[in-house]
Amino acid sequence: MAPTDETAQTQPPSTPPVPPAAPPAASAGIGSVRMPAWLPRAMVLALALYACFRLGSWAFDQLIGLLINVLIAFFLALAIEPAVSRMAARGMRRGLATFLVFLAVLIAAVGFVVLLGSMLAGQIVDMVEEFPKYLDSVINWVNQTFRTDLSRVEVQDSLLHSDWLQKYVQNSATGVLDISTTVLGGLFRLLTISLFSFYFAADGPRLRRALCSVLPPARQAEVLRAWEIAVDKTGGYLYSRGLMALISGIAHYILLVILGVPYAPALAVWVGLVSQFIPTIGTYLAGALPMLIAFTVDPWYAVWVLGFVVVYQQFENYALQPKLTSRTVDIHPAVAFGSVIAGTALMGAVGALIAIPAVATLQAFLGAYVKRYDVTDDPRMHGRSARRGESVLTRLRRSWRAPGSAEGEA
């Protein structure tokens, strides 16, 4: 029996079949993002740069001592280059001229050390022989002042059997190897500096030609000008140091002669050279030897020498050194003082020694590239008021009266 129209209308329409769900693996692959092609190369490049930075830092830490020695040798070569160039201009070979200059400096240094060594050895022997007398005088003064009953034998026994003396002897015995290593290291460093400075001075023209050969002509002129400025400023710095050494030696010689201290000329030369050419600790090393020799004459003389060294050092730091350095090296005293502090902070004693000629060279070289203008003729440039004959109080009164007068007129 065929269905009627009513039954056909009441039946719901057929729905299309639902497709089966995709598997989990296929659905996860839809949202995945591929790695950019440049990312692996960037990571490898970053790791390579980091490795190069670490390798450069390690190499710089290992070679910092050699670089400092080369820097010292360069400034020593600049200091002796005028003498070498003058001898070479008269027909002498540059290598022979450099050797003669080094030989003269070596003879002067060895003679000075031998003279002071013999003098110091004799004074130490005299002090050892006179030590019982000094000890007796000190013990007598203590007994009279504090009403004690000490004797030299008891004091000597207590000193010889004291724990701190035994520990000091043991530490000194164990430190002999360290002292020997330090001395050998210092000799090797001195030899390295001497060889580099000899090369820089003897082959100075060849070194300049090799450096200028990789630069255009305009840059070559700048390099040669900078080299000439460095030679002039380094020579001026050594001249100022030598002048201060002369003044210091004369001042200390007068004091030692007045006190009657023996070997006054040698001690004056020692104080002048050591205090000026050994920065930071040179003053203390220079003053220790005159104090030791003065103590053999009279213990109070050592106190007088100490006081004079301290007072003269302050006078030199704040009055003499800034004036002489600013005139010979042509830099401001404040800049000279600041450069020494900065050099000491960066490189220690070596930085303090070469800071002033380095800053003077840099200042003179950069001065050629700084554009300067004519200064206006203004009284304020000379520290005077713009209105002559009128004080600051008068201008203040005028500024206060101006509003009141305007109100009165209104």
C-alpha positions in Angstrom: 0.0 0.0 0.0 1.5 3.3 -1.1 2.0 5.9 1.6 -0.3 8.9 1.5 0.7 12.5 1.3 0.1 13.2 5.0 2.4 10.4 6.1 5.1 11.6 3.6 4.9 15.1 5.0 5.2 14.0 8.7 8.5 12.0 8.1 11.7 14.1 8.8 14.1 14.8 6.0 17.2 12.7 5.7 20.4 14.3 7.1 23.7 14.0 5.3 26.2 11.6 6.9 28.8 13.0 9.3 32.4 12.4 8.3 34.5 10.6 10.8 36.8 12.6 13.1 40.4 13.0 12.1 43.0 11.1 14.0 44.9 12.9 16.9 48.2 12.9 15.0 46.7 14.6 12.0 45.0 17.3 14.1 48.2 18.1 16.0 50.1 18.6 12.7 47.9 21.4 11.6 49.0 23.9 14.2 52.8 23.1 14.1 55.3 25.9 12.9 58.6 25.1 11.2 61.9 26.6 12.5 63.1 29.5 10.4 66.1 28.7 8.2 68.2 31.6 9.6 67.8 30.7 13.3 70.4 27.8 13.4 73.0 30.0 11.6 72.3 32.9 14.1 72.7 30.6 17.0 76.0 29.2 15.6 77.2 32.8 15.0 76.3 33.9 18.5 78.2 31.0 20.0 81.2 31.7 17.8 81.2 35.4 18.9 81.0 34.5 22.5 83.8 31.9 22.2 85.9 34.6 20.4 85.2 37.1 23.2 86.2 34.6 25.9 89.3 33.7 24.0 90.2 37.4 23.5 89.7 38.1 27.2 91.9 35.2 28.2 94.6 36.2 25.8 94.5 39.8 27.0 94.8 38.7 30.6 97.8 36.6 29.7 99.5 39.3 27.7 98.7 42.3 29.8 102.2 42.2 31.4 103.9 42.1 28.0 101.7 44.9 26.7 102.6 47.1 29.7 106.3 46.4 29.1 106.0 47.3 25.5 104.3 50.6 26.5 107.1 51.4 28.9 109.7 50.6 26.3 107.9 52.9 23.8 108.0 55.9 26.1 111.6 55.2 27.0 112.5 55.1 23.3 110.7 58.4 22.8 112.7 59.9 25.7 116.1 58.9 24.2 115.2 59.5 20.6 116.3 63.2 20.5 119.8 62.2 21.6 119.9 59.3 19.2 118.7 61.4 16.3 121.2 64.1 17.1 124.1 61.6 17.0 122.7 60.0 13.8 122.5 63.4 12.1 126.3 63.8 12.6 127.0 60.6 10.5 126.9 57.9 13.2 124.9 54.8 12.6 121.6 54.8 14.4 122.1 51.4 16.0 125.5 52.4 17.4 124.1 55.7 18.7 121.4 53.9 20.5 123.9 51.5 22.0 126.1 54.4 23.3 123.1 56.1 24.9 122.1 52.9 26.6 125.6 52.3 27.7 125.9 55.7 29.2 122.6 55.3 31.1 123.8 51.8 32.3 127.1 53.1 33.6 125.5 55.9 35.5 122.9 53.6 37.0 125.5 51.0 38.0 127.8 53.6 39.5 125.0 55.1 41.5 123.9 51.8 42.9 127.5 50.7 43.8 128.1 54.0 45.5 125.0 53.8 47.6 125.5 50.1 48.2 128.9 50.6 49.7 127.8 53.6 51.7 124.7 51.7 53.1 126.8 48.6 53.9 129.3 50.7 55.9 126.5 52.5 57.8 124.8 49.1 58.6 128.1 47.8 60.0 128.5 51.0 62.1 124.9 50.6 63.4 125.4 47.0 64.4 128.6 47.9 66.3 126.9 50.9 68.0 123.7 49.1 68.8 124.6 48.1 72.4 125.3 51.8 73.1 121.9 52.8 71.7 120.2 50.1 73.7 122.0 51.2 76.9 120.9 54.8 76.5 117.3 53.7 75.9 117.3 51.5 78.9 118.8 54.2 81.1 116.2 56.7 79.9 113.4 54.1 80.7 114.8 53.4 84.2 115.1 57.1 85.1 111.7 58.0 83.7 109.5 55.1 84.9 111.7 54.1 87.9 112.3 50.6 86.7 115.3 48.3 87.1 116.0 46.9 83.6 119.3 45.7 82.3 120.6 45.1 78.8 121.3 41.4 79.4 117.7 40.8 80.4 116.3 42.7 77.5 118.5 40.9 75.0 117.5 37.5 76.5 113.8 38.4 76.3 114.2 39.5 72.7 116.2 36.4 71.6 113.8 34.0 73.3 110.6 35.8 72.2 108.0 33.9 70.1 107.5 36.7 67.7 111.2 36.8 66.8 111.3 33.1 66.2 108.2 33.3 64.0 109.7 36.2 62.1 112.9 34.2 61.4 110.9 31.2 60.2 108.8 33.4 57.9 111.9 35.1 56.5 113.5 31.7 55.8 110.4 30.5 54.0 110.2 33.8 52.0 113.7 33.6 50.6 112.4 31.6 47.6 109.6 34.1 46.9 112.1 37.0 47.1 114.4 35.1 44.6 111.5 34.6 42.2 110.6 38.2 42.4 114.1 39.3 41.7 114.5 37.0 38.7 111.1 38.2 37.4 112.2 41.8 37.8 115.4 41.2 35.9 113.6 39.4 33.1 111.1 42.3 32.8 114.0 44.8 32.8 115.6 42.9 30.0 112.4 42.8 28.0 111.8 46.5 28.4 115.5 47.2 27.4 115.2 45.1 24.2 112.0 46.6 23.1 113.1 50.2 23.8 116.4 49.5 21.9 114.4 48.3 18.9 112.0 51.3 19.0 114.9 53.8 19.2 117.3 52.1 16.8 114.6 51.3 14.1 112.5 54.4 14.7 112.5 55.6 11.1 111.9 52.1 9.7 109.0 51.6 12.2 107.5 54.9 11.1 107.8 53.9 7.4 106.2 50.5 8.1 103.3 52.1 9.9 102.8 54.8 7.2 103.0 52.4 4.4 99.5 51.0 5.2 97.9 54.5 5.4 96.9 57.1 2.8 99.2 60.2 2.5 96.9 62.4 4.6 96.9 59.9 7.4 100.7 59.5 7.1 101.2 63.2 7.9 98.9 62.9 10.9 100.9 59.9 12.2 104.2 61.6 11.8 102.9 64.7 13.5 101.6 62.7 16.4 105.0 60.9 16.7 106.9 64.2 16.8 104.5 65.6 19.4 105.0 62.5 21.6 108.8 62.9 21.4 108.5 66.6 22.4 106.1 66.0 25.3 108.0 63.0 26.7 111.2 65.0 26.6 109.5 67.9 28.3 108.2 65.6 31.0 111.6 64.1 31.7 113.0 67.6 31.8 110.5 68.7 34.4 111.2 65.5 36.5 114.9 66.2 36.3 114.4 69.8 37.4 112.2 68.6 40.4 114.9 66.0 41.2 117.5 68.8 41.3 115.4 71.0 43.5 114.6 68.1 45.9 118.2 67.0 46.1 119.4 70.6 46.9 116.8 71.0 49.6 117.6 67.7 51.3 121.3 68.3 50.9 121.0 71.6 52.8 119.1 69.8 55.6 121.6 67.0 55.9 124.5 69.4 56.0 122.9 71.4 58.7 122.3 68.3 60.8 125.8 67.0 60.1 124.7 63.7 58.5 127.5 62.0 56.6 127.4 61.2 52.9 125.1 64.2 52.3 125.8 64.5 48.5 125.1 60.9 47.8 121.9 60.9 49.9 120.7 64.1 48.2 121.1 62.5 44.8 119.3 59.4 46.1 116.4 61.4 47.4 116.1 63.5 44.2 116.1 60.6 41.8 114.1 58.0 43.7 111.4 60.4 44.8 110.8 61.7 41.2 111.3 58.7 39.0 109.6 56.0 41.2 106.0 57.1 41.5 103.7 56.4 44.5 106.2 54.8 46.8 109.3 56.6 45.6 109.0 59.3 48.3 108.9 56.8 51.1 111.9 54.8 49.7 113.8 58.0 49.2 113.2 59.3 52.8 114.0 55.9 54.5 117.7 55.9 53.7 118.5 59.4 55.0 116.5 58.7 58.1 118.5 55.5 58.7 121.8 57.3 58.3 120.6 60.2 60.5 119.7 57.7 63.2 123.3 56.6 63.4 124.3 60.2 64.3 121.4 61.0 66.6 117.9 59.4 66.9 116.3 62.8 67.0 117.9 63.7 63.7 115.9 60.9 62.1 112.7 62.6 63.4 113.8 65.9 61.9 114.5 64.2 58.5 111.0 62.5 58.6 109.3 65.8 59.3 111.2 67.6 56.5 110.4 64.9 54.0 106.7 65.0 54.8 106.5 68.9 54.6 108.6 69.0 51.4 106.4 66.4 49.8 103.3 68.4 50.4 105.0 71.5 49.0 106.0 69.6 46.0 102.7 68.0 45.3 100.6 71.1 45.6 102.9 74.0 44.6 106.0 72.9 42.7 105.0 69.9 40.6 101.8 71.4 39.1 103.7 74.6 38.1 106.7 72.9 36.5 104.6 70.2 34.8 102.2 72.7 33.3 105.0 74.8 31.9 107.2 72.0 30.5 104.5 69.7 29.3 102.0 72.5 28.6 99.0 71.1 30.4 96.8 72.5 33.1 97.9 71.6 36.7 94.5 70.2 37.4 94.7 68.0 34.3 98.2 66.9 35.3 97.1 65.9 38.8 94.0 64.1 37.5 95.9 62.3 34.8 98.3 60.9 37.5 95.4 59.7 39.6 93.7 58.1 36.6 96.9 56.5 35.4 97.6 55.1 38.9 94.0 53.7 39.1 94.3 52.0 35.6 97.9 50.8 35.6 99.4 51.4 39.0 102.9 52.9 39.2 103.5 52.6 35.5 100.4 54.5 34.7 101.4 57.3 37.1 104.8 57.5 35.4 103.5 57.8 31.8 100.1 59.4 32.4 101.3 63.0 32.0 103.3 62.6 28.7 100.5 60.5 27.3 97.8 63.1 28.2 100.0 65.9 26.9 100.5 64.2 23.6 96.8 63.5 23.2 95.9 67.0 24.1 98.4 68.5 21.7 97.3 66.2 18.9 93.6 66.8 19.3 94.1 70.5 19.6 94.8 70.7 15.9 91.3 69.4 15.1 89.3 71.6 17.5 88.0 74.7 15.8 88.6 77.8 17.8 87.0 81.3 17.6 88.1 84.8 18.5 87.1 85.7 22.1 84.8 88.7 22.4 86.1 91.8 24.1 83.9 91.4 27.2 85.0 92.5 30.7 83.5 89.3 32.1 86.2 87.4 30.3 88.7 89.0 32.6 86.7 88.5 35.8 85.3 92.0 35.9 81.8 93.3 35.9 80.1 94.3 32.7 79.3 97.7 34.3 82.5 99.1 35.6 82.4 101.1 38.8 79.2 99.5 39.8 79.1 96.9 42.6 76.8 93.9 42.9 75.0 95.6 45.8 74.2 98.6 43.6 72.7 96.3 40.9 70.6 94.5 43.4 69.2 97.8 44.8 68.3 98.9 41.3 66.5 95.6 40.6 64.5 96.0 43.8 63.6 99.6 43.2 62.5 99.1 39.6 59.1 97.5 40.5 58.4 100.2 43.2 59.1 103.1 40.9 56.8 101.6 38.2 54.0 101.4 40.7 54.5 105.0 41.9 54.3 106.3 38.4 51.1 104.3 37.9 
